[in-house]
């Protein structure tokens, strides 16, 4: 009986030693594993950034002398800073702790990325050197969905300072809670409200919004160059919510000539008067209404001549006869030279 009890205690002791040794071997071995903690936004959008926080476990082992983690940049993902590798300088081992390493990345999604699941590869290894001779890899599926839409717009009508703008949803998706605004800009000013609520605009539909817009023309003495194209463009801002709940903004520039909106002219003249600048920039022959007046006068004159052509001809004929008769009388009244000579001889 005693031998049996002694044998039982011996087996329990050996089992405990073996279990402790095995647990120690497992615990002291550096086993790393990667996972994704969060992704914003989800799904990701083409042409935008996606913020991903990775988590590396196993670094709490006393055998892990630091670790390194890196993104393998493959289409459609890339990094702006080219710092794909992050290094944990030393181990974060603490007894009875469950510490992990969290690694944030800001990753760019290519603008031509295809909707659906796309592979994002990472690699990691123990140690804190740049040596990647041996490493583990893991692939994560990142969902990409192009939920944005696109717009086109034209100036529909202008009347004084009133401007009507037609906006069409030319993209594939509905623009929800759509608001059209005229943002602050140097060359144009909005009177009254600068924004209008449109609501939901389906793909292929259009809407018309109207604003009271005045143009600010800043002129400086001696400046004769015409305004640039950008100075004539009216910026229109479209805010909407896409299919995944993201609030997005699209800005369109529309050409709006100076005579399409009432102009508030703000002149700047260093010498205190603006007449010099006006004389430099204004020529009567360059004014369109000068030539209109000339054409109108010619047409009126031609019509008057056709209507009173006979009277006009008779009038000028009489004038001609009158001048001719007067000329003949003057010739007859003049004393000939030979008469003058004879009179001079008689006096002698």
GIUR-V162571 format. One record per backbone hydrogen bond with DSSP energy under -0.5 kcal/mol. CO is the residue of the C=O (numbers start at 1). NH is the residue of the N-H. E is the energy in kcal/mol with one decimal. If there is no record, write none. Layout:
co->{CO,CO}
nh->{NH,NH}
e->{E,E}
This chain:
co->{1,2,3,4,5,6,7,8,9,10,11,12,13,14,15,16,17,18,19,20,21,22,23,24,25,26,29,30,33,35,35,38,40,44,45,48,50,50,51,52,52,53,53,54,55,55,56,57,58,59,61,63,64,66,67,68,69,70,71,72,72,74,76,78,82,84,86,87,88,94,100,101,103,105,105,107,108,109,110,116,118,120,121,122,123,124,125,136,138,140,140,141,142,143,144,145,147,150,150,152,154,154,157,159,161,161,162,163,164,164,165,165,166,167,168,168,169,174,175,176,178,178,179,180,181,181,187,188,189,191,194,196,199,200,201,202,205,207,209,211,211,212,214,215,215,216,217,217,219,220,222,228,229,229,230,232,233,234,236,237,237,238,239,240,241,242,246,246,248,250,252,254,257,258,262,263,264,264,265,266,268,269,274,275,276,277,278,283,284,287,287,288,289,290,291,292,293,294,295,296,297,298,299,300,301,302,303,304,306,308,309,310,311,312,313,314,315,316,317,318,319,320,321,322,323,324,325,326,327,328,329,330,331,336,337,338,339,340,341,342,343,344,345}
nh->{5,6,7,8,9,10,11,12,13,14,15,16,17,18,19,20,21,22,23,24,25,26,27,28,29,29,31,32,57,37,55,53,51,145,48,109,52,107,40,54,105,37,38,103,35,57,101,33,61,92,64,65,66,127,88,125,86,123,73,74,121,77,110,108,84,71,69,89,67,97,102,56,54,52,107,50,78,47,113,144,142,140,72,138,70,136,68,124,122,120,142,143,118,44,116,147,243,170,171,168,156,166,164,162,163,213,159,211,156,157,167,209,154,207,152,170,204,176,201,241,198,199,239,196,183,237,216,185,214,212,182,180,178,202,175,205,169,167,165,163,213,191,189,217,264,218,219,266,268,223,224,232,232,233,233,256,235,254,252,181,239,250,179,248,176,245,242,248,240,238,236,234,260,261,215,265,217,266,267,219,221,272,278,279,280,281,282,286,287,290,291,292,293,294,295,296,297,298,299,300,301,302,303,304,305,306,307,308,309,312,313,314,315,316,317,318,319,320,321,322,323,324,325,326,327,328,329,330,331,332,333,334,334,340,341,342,343,344,345,346,347,348,348}
e->{-2.2,-2.7,-2.5,-2.1,-2.3,-2.0,-2.2,-2.3,-2.3,-2.5,-2.6,-2.0,-2.1,-2.7,-2.5,-2.3,-2.5,-2.7,-2.7,-2.4,-2.4,-2.4,-2.6,-2.4,-0.6,-0.8,-0.9,-0.6,-2.8,-0.5,-2.9,-2.1,-3.3,-2.9,-1.7,-2.8,-0.6,-2.5,-2.3,-0.6,-2.4,-3.1,-1.2,-2.7,-1.8,-0.6,-2.4,-1.6,-1.4,-1.1,-1.5,-1.0,-1.7,-2.0,-4.0,-2.0,-3.9,-2.5,-0.9,-0.8,-0.6,-2.9,-2.7,-2.7,-1.2,-1.5,-2.9,-0.7,-1.4,-1.4,-0.6,-3.0,-3.0,-2.4,-0.6,-2.7,-1.7,-1.1,-1.7,-2.7,-3.0,-2.7,-2.8,-2.1,-2.5,-2.8,-2.6,-2.3,-2.5,-2.6,-0.7,-0.6,-1.9,-2.7,-3.1,-1.5,-0.8,-1.3,-1.3,-3.2,-0.8,-2.3,-3.3,-2.3,-0.5,-2.9,-2.5,-2.4,-2.2,-1.3,-0.5,-2.5,-1.9,-2.5,-1.9,-1.1,-3.0,-0.7,-2.7,-3.0,-3.1,-1.7,-2.7,-2.6,-0.7,-2.9,-2.6,-0.6,-2.9,-0.6,-2.5,-2.6,-3.4,-0.6,-2.5,-1.9,-2.8,-3.0,-3.3,-2.9,-0.8,-2.7,-2.9,-0.7,-3.0,-0.7,-0.7,-2.1,-1.9,-2.2,-0.7,-0.8,-1.0,-0.5,-0.8,-3.1,-0.5,-2.6,-2.9,-3.1,-0.5,-2.7,-2.7,-3.4,-2.2,-1.6,-2.7,-0.5,-2.4,-3.5,-3.3,-3.7,-1.8,-0.8,-2.4,-0.8,-1.5,-0.6,-0.7,-1.5,-1.4,-1.4,-1.9,-2.5,-1.9,-1.6,-1.4,-1.4,-1.1,-0.8,-1.0,-1.6,-2.1,-1.9,-2.3,-2.4,-2.5,-2.2,-2.4,-2.4,-2.6,-2.4,-2.2,-2.5,-2.3,-2.2,-1.9,-2.2,-0.6,-2.4,-2.4,-2.6,-2.5,-2.3,-2.2,-2.5,-2.1,-2.0,-2.4,-2.5,-2.2,-2.0,-2.8,-2.2,-1.7,-2.0,-2.3,-1.8,-1.6,-2.5,-2.0,-0.5,-0.6,-1.5,-2.2,-2.0,-2.3,-1.5,-1.7,-2.2,-1.3,-0.8,-0.6}
